[in-house]
Amino acid sequence: MWGTLNDTQKRKKESDKKMKTKMTAIFAILMIALMVAGISYAMWEKTITITGTVNTGIVDVQFCNVAVSSDEDKAVSSWDAVVTDPEHITVTIDNAYPCIWYTIDADINNVGSIPVRIQSITVTGLPDYAEYTLSGAVKGDQIDTTAMVTAGVPGAVDFLSFDINIHLKNDPMTPMDSIFTFTVTINCVQYNEYTP
């Protein structure tokens, strides 16, 4: 019985020893895992940033080189065209009469930093006894910047010449001693926002 008891005690000691070894191994694995986790949390870092400044361009078109003429062979009518400010032309025609054409010549100059395209051209205010034609400027025409022309960009032009011809019809309804006003509106938009 004593031998059996000693065997039991030996087995218990061996079991305790194996248990301690297992516990030590588990503890060591746990410590290694915690060290790895600790290293990953202790990693150094550096943040870098980008700071930018954006300066927007401008869309700016102006009238220049304005003149009025007529197909009249006698000095009966008088006419004048004045750029009242860079965005407005005032045309005055005195003593007009039927069957005559008056031509307004002008340039649209792009003095901005963004190329533009003509989005629309409208003429309003003409009475039924008057008509007009427009040449040299059409919807979609592009006017580049002076900087593009100076830089030698192929095909770049920073102005666009156009003519508006006003004609009083040979119509019995054309009144004498009357005044009418008309407005020509040329809407220019930045080149990439043009809609055909």
C-alpha positions as CSV (number, residue, x, y, z in Angstrom):
1,M,0.0,0.0,0.0
2,W,2.8,2.2,0.7
3,G,4.2,1.7,-2.8
4,T,0.9,2.6,-4.3
5,L,0.7,5.7,-2.2
6,N,4.1,6.8,-3.4
7,D,3.2,6.1,-7.0
8,T,0.1,8.2,-6.5
9,Q,2.2,11.0,-4.9
10,K,4.7,10.7,-7.8
11,R,1.9,10.9,-10.3
12,K,0.4,13.9,-8.5
13,K,3.8,15.6,-8.4
14,E,4.3,14.9,-12.1
15,S,0.8,16.2,-12.8
16,D,1.5,19.3,-10.8
17,K,4.8,19.8,-12.6
18,K,3.1,19.4,-16.0
19,M,0.4,21.9,-14.9
20,K,3.1,24.4,-13.8
21,T,4.8,24.0,-17.2
22,K,1.6,24.5,-19.1
23,M,0.7,27.5,-17.0
24,T,4.2,28.9,-17.5
25,A,3.9,28.3,-21.3
26,I,0.4,30.0,-21.3
27,F,1.8,32.9,-19.3
28,A,4.7,33.3,-21.6
29,I,2.5,33.2,-24.7
30,L,0.2,35.7,-23.1
31,M,3.1,38.0,-22.3
32,I,4.5,37.7,-25.8
33,A,1.0,38.6,-27.2
34,L,0.8,41.6,-24.9
35,M,4.3,42.7,-25.9
36,V,3.4,42.5,-29.6
37,A,0.1,44.4,-28.9
38,G,2.1,46.9,-26.9
39,I,4.6,47.4,-29.7
40,S,1.9,48.0,-32.2
41,Y,0.3,50.6,-30.0
42,A,3.6,52.2,-29.3
43,M,4.3,52.8,-33.0
44,W,5.6,56.3,-33.8
45,E,3.6,58.3,-36.3
46,K,3.9,61.6,-38.2
47,T,1.1,63.5,-39.9
48,I,1.8,65.6,-43.0
49,T,-0.6,68.1,-44.5
50,I,-1.1,70.0,-47.8
51,T,-2.1,73.6,-47.6
52,G,-3.2,75.3,-50.8
53,T,-4.2,78.7,-52.0
54,V,-6.7,79.0,-54.9
55,N,-7.0,82.3,-56.8
56,T,-10.0,82.4,-59.0
57,G,-10.0,83.9,-62.4
58,I,-12.3,86.5,-63.9
59,V,-14.7,86.6,-66.8
60,D,-14.6,90.1,-68.2
61,V,-15.5,91.2,-71.8
62,Q,-15.7,94.7,-73.1
63,F,-16.7,96.6,-76.2
64,C,-14.0,98.5,-78.1
65,N,-13.4,99.9,-81.6
66,V,-17.0,101.0,-82.2
67,A,-18.2,102.8,-85.3
68,V,-21.5,103.4,-87.1
69,S,-21.9,103.8,-90.9
70,S,-24.6,103.8,-93.5
71,D,-25.2,103.0,-97.1
72,E,-26.5,106.5,-97.5
73,D,-25.0,108.5,-100.4
74,K,-26.3,111.8,-99.1
75,A,-25.6,113.4,-95.8
76,V,-29.3,113.3,-94.6
77,S,-29.0,111.2,-91.5
78,S,-26.5,111.5,-88.7
79,W,-25.3,108.7,-86.5
80,D,-23.0,108.1,-83.6
81,A,-21.8,105.2,-81.5
82,V,-20.2,105.7,-78.1
83,V,-18.8,103.2,-75.6
84,T,-20.5,104.7,-72.6
85,D,-18.7,102.2,-70.3
86,P,-16.8,99.1,-71.3
87,E,-20.0,97.0,-71.3
88,H,-22.4,99.4,-73.1
89,I,-22.5,101.0,-76.5
90,T,-25.0,103.8,-77.1
91,V,-26.0,104.3,-80.7
92,T,-27.9,107.4,-81.8
93,I,-29.3,107.7,-85.3
94,D,-31.0,111.0,-86.2
95,N,-33.2,111.7,-89.2
96,A,-33.5,108.1,-90.2
97,Y,-35.8,107.1,-93.1
98,P,-37.0,103.9,-94.8
99,C,-34.9,101.8,-97.2
100,I,-31.6,102.6,-95.5
101,W,-29.1,100.3,-93.7
102,Y,-27.1,101.5,-90.7
103,T,-24.2,99.3,-89.6
104,I,-22.7,99.2,-86.2
105,D,-19.2,97.7,-86.1
106,A,-17.6,96.8,-82.8
107,D,-15.2,94.4,-81.2
108,I,-15.7,92.3,-78.1
109,N,-12.4,92.1,-76.3
110,N,-11.7,89.5,-73.5
111,V,-9.9,91.4,-70.8
112,G,-10.4,88.7,-68.2
113,S,-8.3,85.7,-67.4
114,I,-10.8,83.0,-68.5
115,P,-11.7,82.2,-72.1
116,V,-15.3,82.9,-72.9
117,R,-17.9,81.7,-75.4
118,I,-20.9,83.5,-76.7
119,Q,-23.9,81.8,-75.1
120,S,-26.6,84.0,-76.7
121,I,-27.2,87.2,-78.8
122,T,-30.6,88.8,-78.5
123,V,-32.0,92.0,-80.1
124,T,-35.0,93.5,-78.4
125,G,-37.0,96.7,-78.9
126,L,-37.0,96.8,-82.7
127,P,-40.5,97.8,-84.0
128,D,-42.1,95.8,-86.8
129,Y,-40.9,98.3,-89.4
130,A,-37.3,97.7,-88.5
131,E,-35.2,94.6,-89.0
132,Y,-31.6,93.6,-88.3
133,T,-28.9,91.2,-89.4
134,L,-25.9,90.2,-87.4
135,S,-22.5,89.0,-88.8
136,G,-19.2,88.1,-87.4
137,A,-20.4,86.9,-84.0
138,V,-22.5,83.8,-83.5
139,K,-23.5,81.6,-80.6
140,G,-20.6,79.4,-79.6
141,D,-17.8,81.6,-80.8
142,Q,-14.8,81.5,-78.4
143,I,-12.9,84.6,-77.3
144,D,-9.6,83.7,-75.6
145,T,-7.6,85.7,-73.2
146,T,-4.8,88.2,-74.1
147,A,-2.4,86.0,-72.1
148,M,-3.2,83.1,-74.3
149,V,-2.5,85.2,-77.4
150,T,0.7,86.6,-76.0
151,A,1.8,83.0,-75.1
152,G,1.3,82.0,-78.7
153,V,-1.4,79.5,-78.2
154,P,-2.3,78.3,-81.7
155,G,-5.6,79.8,-83.0
156,A,-6.1,82.0,-79.9
157,V,-7.8,85.3,-80.5
158,D,-8.7,87.8,-77.7
159,F,-11.3,89.8,-79.6
160,L,-14.2,89.2,-81.9
161,S,-15.4,91.7,-84.5
162,F,-19.0,91.8,-85.4
163,D,-21.5,94.0,-87.3
164,I,-25.2,94.7,-86.5
165,N,-27.1,96.0,-89.5
166,I,-30.3,97.9,-88.7
167,H,-32.7,98.5,-91.6
168,L,-35.9,100.6,-91.7
169,K,-38.3,98.8,-94.1
170,N,-40.0,100.5,-97.0
171,D,-43.3,100.1,-95.2
172,P,-46.3,102.5,-95.1
173,M,-46.4,101.7,-91.4
174,T,-43.0,103.3,-90.8
175,P,-43.9,106.4,-88.8
176,M,-42.4,109.8,-89.4
177,D,-41.0,111.8,-86.5
178,S,-40.8,108.9,-84.1
179,I,-38.2,107.5,-81.8
180,F,-37.5,103.9,-81.0
181,T,-34.8,102.3,-78.9
182,F,-33.3,98.8,-79.2
183,T,-31.0,96.7,-77.1
184,V,-28.5,94.1,-78.3
185,T,-27.5,91.7,-75.5
186,I,-24.5,89.5,-76.0
187,N,-24.2,87.0,-73.1
188,C,-20.7,85.5,-72.7
189,V,-20.0,82.6,-70.4
190,Q,-16.8,80.9,-69.3
191,Y,-15.8,78.6,-72.1
192,N,-16.4,75.3,-70.2
193,E,-19.9,76.2,-69.2
194,Y,-21.2,76.9,-72.7
195,T,-24.3,74.9,-73.6
196,P,-24.9,74.4,-77.3
